[in-house]
Amino acid sequence: MTLKIALAQINFVVGNISANVKRIAEAAIYARDQLKADIVVFPELTITGYPAEDLLLRTDFIAEANNAIYLLAEQVTDIALVVGFPEQGEGVIYNSAVVLYQGVTLACYRKQVLPNYGVFDEQRYFTAGTQPCVFEFNGVFIGLTICEDVWKSGIIEANKNNGAELLLTLNASPFNAGKIHQREAIICQQVKNAELPLVYVNQVGGQDELIFDGASFVVDALGQVVFRAEEFKEQISVIEFDDVNPLASTCAPLYNPISSEYQALVLGIKDYVRKNGFQGVLLGLSGGIDSALVLALAVDALGSDKVEVVLMPSQYTQDMSNEDAVLEADALGVKYHVIPIAPAVNAFTGMLAEVFEGTTKDTTEENIQARCRGVILMAMSNKKGKLLLTTGNKSEMSVGYATLYGDMAGGFAPIKDVPKLLVYALARYRNSLSAVIPERVIMRLPSAELAHNQVDADSLPVYENLDPILERYVELDQSAEDIIAAGFKREEVIRAITLVDRNEYKRRQSPPGIKITSRAFGRDRRYPITSGYRGV
Amino acid sequence: MTLKIALAQINFVVGNISANVKRIAEAAIYARDQLKADIVVFPELTITGYPAEDLLLRTDFIAEANNAIYLLAEQVTDIALVVGFPEQGEGVIYNSAVVLYQGVTLACYRKQVLPNYGVFDEQRYFTAGTQPCVFEFNGVFIGLTICEDVWKSGIIEANKNNGAELLLTLNASPFNAGKIHQREAIICQQVKNAELPLVYVNQVGGQDELIFDGASFVVDALGQVVFRAEEFKEQISVIEFDDVNPLASTCAPLYNPISSEYQALVLGIKDYVRKNGFQGVLLGLSGGIDSALVLALAVDALGSDKVEVVLMPSQYTQDMSNEDAVLEADALGVKYHVIPIAPAVNAFTGMLAEVFEGTTKDTTEENIQARCRGVILMAMSNKKGKLLLTTGNKSEMSVGYATLYGDMAGGFAPIKDVPKLLVYALARYRNSLSAVIPERVIMRLPSAELAHNQVDADSLPVYENLDPILERYVELDQSAEDIIAAGFKREEVIRAITLVDRNEYKRRQSPPGIKITSRAFGRDRRYPITSGYRGV
């Protein structure tokens, strides 16, 4: 006998239970009528989207989510729906998956392994289940698992021991560079060991700082991937099983890392704008590489008619910066404004003359310029209802090479988790599709242009040294001594990590941005501001 | 026989292991030589301070903390030290308490109940211990417990069943209004049930958003508090036990709620400034009640010579606001500057004239004023190396009645968790000690003074209605229907909670502030920005 299982890789909105239920029902009907599926599997916590964070602590929210399951069960028949929801237990909540068929619940599984590291806080909300759940459908014994369950050894084997012939996994597995390879490698190995075919359905879409990349897949009992859905796109697919053997189907290609990262950033911008109801975005274009990349990403995410840019030159802005900014705007077909900042800078200089009398110029004066730009951009954002994008990269965020309320002002920071060298790589990648960033922008030395002939390398180690130090310190938690032992210069290591430590206060006030590395700032790396630890 | 146990209620700096070890050794020597104590008990995770957050994920940090225990054991003899530290297990970390005596470890206990709710993330870092730990000292059997252990039933009984005659508890229990009563009530009841005397040592001091209030105490077997240390102060005390019965000693009085809250705020400012090495603070003084209160708190925390204020009047600032601001500065003896904002506002108006042509005035123009003030204050903060305090209260933070990068600009937000009605109560309380805030400031209608004759009540429900709605929604997680059923007007409830939901993005970029309610924004209430949930 054959079984057809549909994988519903869908982009849900966190918290919008009624819209999510509607989307689930539509997808199930499509899977039943168009794909002739017997079962349709949705991602983890389908009903609420993932992660719903502290909404999960609200009784009204949980009640609505549980009620939605009953509504859904009656809404769609003649196909089994495997749906995730926060199940109300006795005084506790479970991260559960329920099988709905012909108006009744065939089975309900409670997630056993609750991740509480990195960006995950599941032990804040959920109580762990304690047993596997295997149900019979059309004569096949099917086990249910949820995300982290299949990353740890033991759960897949327990399903096998309980008679499962096939495993379904509901997931909300966020993207970072290389994650898709890691995910498939680990899970395929476990499947191979247990000889239990597995259907893996992942959420897709952006949710604040997280990107869920989809790339749902099916593994046969030998541990071979026989089907893979697209990354970063919604897709409802069906796989036919001969008894419990999945028949080989289309495998979407795995993108190369740079292409994946680019697409993750595009999806992140698109979903933040769309899900939060903005009409478009706005950004300051400096003629530098960072804002050039953010502009290209924004246009690729939203279309050129939804993007507007502002050039805000000062006395320190070189002509080539203005020229290149105009070239970028023109190449991408976006409207640009030019507003020189001198009048505001002069006004503040005059207003502060008395209190600053006798002091010497320092970064204060540089910050005033950046903050005048912040005021202009925020005024335009307020007036037009457009989201202001900031253009700072991860290297700058790490060492605090940015002005609070200046270039850090904005609602969303697309490349906040993109190290500077990767900014260059992404710019080159984008130009390989079509040339939109002038070569001179990629080639010239990076500068904040807040003082005469300033370049980043005046204040920081060159990025070729800085970025790997930061990766080791921020992403890998290596100590200063470890990093020095790996061959980096002691003074550069100490300088870099001291700056990282000292600038936690700045990062705490930065807008959210898209996680693409193994460890982003924010919920992924929770550091105290007040800290006496000096690991140097 | 008698036993003397010292309670070392000390203000540690998170992460500063070497300084903390020095302080522990000094306190132990003082307890031994001056107080003639046999045992000295320190707070939870003494070595690292609490909470060290993701520092706990670093192998260099954990190694240093574990090494510090060995150093300490050899450093102080002839008194038993009970010290908390993050114990390195096999591939895992425990939240442990160790008993050091004559250079060796007498006992080591691993915390069994790891809180992972509210501000706590202990399951992110630690593995739970599984058994009680009772050790013999001078013929007395003493049990060890850590913080959350004694809030849950079972652990105290298990110690009793394992032969404990006396219980020591190491704590890092953060302050909120009423917490001290709740803490003593719950623990005394458990002690009474088990008939096991208990020594409770709490950390004291401010750490970013948390205040640890000290108020360490000793409970006899009948569940009576026989000793209590001061709130909000360091104190090393000794209690004599006759066999295992604690002899009655001094009980520091419990302050009334308003006095506790005031002192918590003062300590929060003081420790944030001191532990982060600022020379002083700066704030904008508007003539309104919020900045008046923050000024008084800052002066009480740091002294008037460490506080500087700036008056930044606009065309909308009433004369009485300027007059009252000057009165406040004079009453508290702080230096003030007057910098009218018109030149900068006019400059921006001119610069934006072309892009704003044909639009009507809205909050954009109000925000420009607030942001000009932000630029002035930040420039002074940068130039002088003084911490800028923001003056927004919790009611404003809840509904977003504040300007990002304007009045929200600053490094620390002392009254961010203080609802508006409590701002008034705290101002009156402060005036009851000595009159520093002009009565007119307390009596007049609150206004942002960003437009002609503007008052807060133009945009918001009056605070007498708004604050209780916010308390129910934000602190108690009540639904809109629950709040309406409690007697609040439907339209005001919907307006208030819609504003709370919509302004998560603003709060995400606000500076840290001092938690004094049962639920502050930030790590205590983790909401998605992108959320389709509308509980109305």
HADDOCK unambig.tbl for C-alpha pairs under 7 A between the chains (distance, minus, plus):
assign (segid A and resid 13 and name CA) (segid B and resid 531 and name CA) 6.82 0.50 0.50
assign (segid A and resid 13 and name CA) (segid B and resid 532 and name CA) 6.22 0.50 0.50
assign (segid A and resid 14 and name CA) (segid B and resid 530 and name CA) 6.99 0.50 0.50
assign (segid A and resid 14 and name CA) (segid B and resid 531 and name CA) 5.23 0.50 0.50
assign (segid A and resid 14 and name CA) (segid B and resid 532 and name CA) 5.97 0.50 0.50
assign (segid A and resid 15 and name CA) (segid B and resid 531 and name CA) 5.23 0.50 0.50
assign (segid A and resid 15 and name CA) (segid B and resid 532 and name CA) 4.65 0.50 0.50
assign (segid A and resid 15 and name CA) (segid B and resid 533 and name CA) 4.27 0.50 0.50
assign (segid A and resid 16 and name CA) (segid B and resid 531 and name CA) 6.88 0.50 0.50
assign (segid A and resid 16 and name CA) (segid B and resid 532 and name CA) 4.03 0.50 0.50
assign (segid A and resid 16 and name CA) (segid B and resid 533 and name CA) 4.90 0.50 0.50
assign (segid A and resid 52 and name CA) (segid B and resid 528 and name CA) 6.65 0.50 0.50
assign (segid A and resid 53 and name CA) (segid B and resid 526 and name CA) 6.07 0.50 0.50
assign (segid A and resid 53 and name CA) (segid B and resid 527 and name CA) 5.70 0.50 0.50
assign (segid A and resid 53 and name CA) (segid B and resid 528 and name CA) 6.37 0.50 0.50
assign (segid A and resid 54 and name CA) (segid B and resid 525 and name CA) 6.48 0.50 0.50
assign (segid A and resid 54 and name CA) (segid B and resid 526 and name CA) 5.31 0.50 0.50
assign (segid A and resid 54 and name CA) (segid B and resid 527 and name CA) 5.41 0.50 0.50
assign (segid A and resid 55 and name CA) (segid B and resid 527 and name CA) 6.70 0.50 0.50
assign (segid A and resid 58 and name CA) (segid B and resid 477 and name CA) 5.76 0.50 0.50
assign (segid A and resid 60 and name CA) (segid B and resid 479 and name CA) 6.05 0.50 0.50
assign (segid A and resid 116 and name CA) (segid B and resid 123 and name CA) 6.77 0.50 0.50
assign (segid A and resid 116 and name CA) (segid B and resid 124 and name CA) 5.34 0.50 0.50
assign (segid A and resid 117 and name CA) (segid B and resid 124 and name CA) 5.39 0.50 0.50
assign (segid A and resid 123 and name CA) (segid B and resid 116 and name CA) 6.77 0.50 0.50
assign (segid A and resid 124 and name CA) (segid B and resid 116 and name CA) 5.34 0.50 0.50
assign (segid A and resid 124 and name CA) (segid B and resid 117 and name CA) 5.40 0.50 0.50
assign (segid A and resid 207 and name CA) (segid B and resid 530 and name CA) 6.51 0.50 0.50
assign (segid A and resid 208 and name CA) (segid B and resid 529 and name CA) 6.54 0.50 0.50
assign (segid A and resid 208 and name CA) (segid B and resid 530 and name CA) 6.02 0.50 0.50
assign (segid A and resid 275 and name CA) (segid B and resid 530 and name CA) 6.47 0.50 0.50
assign (segid A and resid 276 and name CA) (segid B and resid 530 and name CA) 5.98 0.50 0.50
assign (segid A and resid 339 and name CA) (segid B and resid 351 and name CA) 6.55 0.50 0.50
assign (segid A and resid 343 and name CA) (segid B and resid 347 and name CA) 5.55 0.50 0.50
assign (segid A and resid 344 and name CA) (segid B and resid 344 and name CA) 5.69 0.50 0.50
assign (segid A and resid 344 and name CA) (segid B and resid 347 and name CA) 5.15 0.50 0.50
assign (segid A and resid 344 and name CA) (segid B and resid 348 and name CA) 6.12 0.50 0.50
assign (segid A and resid 347 and name CA) (segid B and resid 343 and name CA) 5.55 0.50 0.50
assign (segid A and resid 347 and name CA) (segid B and resid 344 and name CA) 5.15 0.50 0.50
assign (segid A and resid 347 and name CA) (segid B and resid 347 and name CA) 6.77 0.50 0.50
assign (segid A and resid 348 and name CA) (segid B and resid 344 and name CA) 6.12 0.50 0.50
assign (segid A and resid 351 and name CA) (segid B and resid 339 and name CA) 6.55 0.50 0.50
assign (segid A and resid 364 and name CA) (segid B and resid 379 and name CA) 5.65 0.50 0.50
assign (segid A and resid 364 and name CA) (segid B and resid 382 and name CA) 5.51 0.50 0.50
assign (segid A and resid 364 and name CA) (segid B and resid 383 and name CA) 5.83 0.50 0.50
assign (segid A and resid 368 and name CA) (segid B and resid 375 and name CA) 6.75 0.50 0.50
assign (segid A and resid 368 and name CA) (segid B and resid 379 and name CA) 6.75 0.50 0.50
assign (segid A and resid 371 and name CA) (segid B and resid 375 and name CA) 6.53 0.50 0.50
assign (segid A and resid 375 and name CA) (segid B and resid 368 and name CA) 6.76 0.50 0.50
assign (segid A and resid 375 and name CA) (segid B and resid 371 and name CA) 6.53 0.50 0.50
assign (segid A and resid 379 and name CA) (segid B and resid 364 and name CA) 5.64 0.50 0.50
assign (segid A and resid 379 and name CA) (segid B and resid 368 and name CA) 6.75 0.50 0.50
assign (segid A and resid 382 and name CA) (segid B and resid 364 and name CA) 5.51 0.50 0.50
assign (segid A and resid 383 and name CA) (segid B and resid 364 and name CA) 5.82 0.50 0.50
assign (segid A and resid 405 and name CA) (segid B and resid 405 and name CA) 5.27 0.50 0.50
assign (segid A and resid 477 and name CA) (segid B and resid 58 and name CA) 5.75 0.50 0.50
assign (segid A and resid 479 and name CA) (segid B and resid 60 and name CA) 6.03 0.50 0.50
assign (segid A and resid 508 and name CA) (segid B and resid 509 and name CA) 6.99 0.50 0.50
assign (segid A and resid 509 and name CA) (segid B and resid 508 and name CA) 6.98 0.50 0.50
assign (segid A and resid 509 and name CA) (segid B and resid 509 and name CA) 4.20 0.50 0.50
assign (segid A and resid 509 and name CA) (segid B and resid 510 and name CA) 5.92 0.50 0.50
assign (segid A and resid 509 and name CA) (segid B and resid 511 and name CA) 6.23 0.50 0.50
assign (segid A and resid 510 and name CA) (segid B and resid 509 and name CA) 5.92 0.50 0.50
assign (segid A and resid 511 and name CA) (segid B and resid 509 and name CA) 6.22 0.50 0.50
assign (segid A and resid 525 and name CA) (segid B and resid 54 and name CA) 6.48 0.50 0.50
assign (segid A and resid 526 and name CA) (segid B and resid 53 and name CA) 6.07 0.50 0.50
assign (segid A and resid 526 and name CA) (segid B and resid 54 and name CA) 5.30 0.50 0.50
assign (segid A and resid 527 and name CA) (segid B and resid 53 and name CA) 5.70 0.50 0.50
assign (segid A and resid 527 and name CA) (segid B and resid 54 and name CA) 5.40 0.50 0.50
assign (segid A and resid 527 and name CA) (segid B and resid 55 and name CA) 6.70 0.50 0.50
assign (segid A and resid 528 and name CA) (segid B and resid 52 and name CA) 6.64 0.50 0.50
assign (segid A and resid 528 and name CA) (segid B and resid 53 and name CA) 6.37 0.50 0.50
assign (segid A and resid 529 and name CA) (segid B and resid 208 and name CA) 6.53 0.50 0.50
assign (segid A and resid 530 and name CA) (segid B and resid 14 and name CA) 6.99 0.50 0.50
assign (segid A and resid 530 and name CA) (segid B and resid 207 and name CA) 6.50 0.50 0.50
assign (segid A and resid 530 and name CA) (segid B and resid 208 and name CA) 6.01 0.50 0.50
assign (segid A and resid 530 and name CA) (segid B and resid 275 and name CA) 6.49 0.50 0.50
assign (segid A and resid 530 and name CA) (segid B and resid 276 and name CA) 5.99 0.50 0.50
assign (segid A and resid 531 and name CA) (segid B and resid 13 and name CA) 6.80 0.50 0.50
assign (segid A and resid 531 and name CA) (segid B and resid 14 and name CA) 5.22 0.50 0.50
assign (segid A and resid 531 and name CA) (segid B and resid 15 and name CA) 5.24 0.50 0.50
assign (segid A and resid 531 and name CA) (segid B and resid 16 and name CA) 6.89 0.50 0.50
assign (segid A and resid 532 and name CA) (segid B and resid 13 and name CA) 6.20 0.50 0.50
assign (segid A and resid 532 and name CA) (segid B and resid 14 and name CA) 5.94 0.50 0.50
assign (segid A and resid 532 and name CA) (segid B and resid 15 and name CA) 4.64 0.50 0.50
assign (segid A and resid 532 and name CA) (segid B and resid 16 and name CA) 4.03 0.50 0.50
assign (segid A and resid 533 and name CA) (segid B and resid 15 and name CA) 4.26 0.50 0.50
assign (segid A and resid 533 and name CA) (segid B and resid 16 and name CA) 4.89 0.50 0.50
